[in-house]
């Protein structure tokens, strides 16, 4: 099956784009949702995280305290690498399972860090990369309105993601999301037709 990897920087509009594809009957596999599912209480992945970072990353109900874990790995590259070495293989395996179960003409795999080295395994599952692109000011404005995060925190997240230029160089398709939703959807509609055509060729081969 044709698998399209959808990515973009924080606040670029990935969720809007994936929702549009979903409205067209295309199945979405979201790495962020998988990342939350695999660390549920008593899960094997959560147990591995506990073994590495200790019980302090749990709340009083024995569930992952995400804020505490973020504090531990924030500005600590080795701790972040340790966490990624635990979670990323499990995210990839679950993504493969869900992709294999998809029944739509093609499937969208959404991952914020699709092209970053630490998640290269997810990019390898895709036949084509679609980047939702937005200028940095729009990214900051959208992310702060959506999440209530400070500009400083958003800029820190952006600094740890690929630059816009690097992302664009690696894209097969780019959608400009610096205007309104109608402008975004019009571009997605054209790509949808392209992907449907490509999917038929996949089936014939």
Buried (B, 14 or more C-beta within 10 A) or exposed (E): BBBBBBBBBBBBBBBBBBEBBBEEEBBBBBBBEBBEBBBEEEBEBBEBBBEBBEEEBBEEEEBBBEEEBEEBBEEEEEBBEBBBEBBBEBBBEBBBEBBEEBEBBBBBBBBBBBBBEBBEBBBEBBBBBBBBBBBBEBBBBBBBEEEEBEEEBBBEBBEEBBEBEEBEEBBEBBBBBBEEEEEBBEBBEEBBEEBBEBBEEEEEE
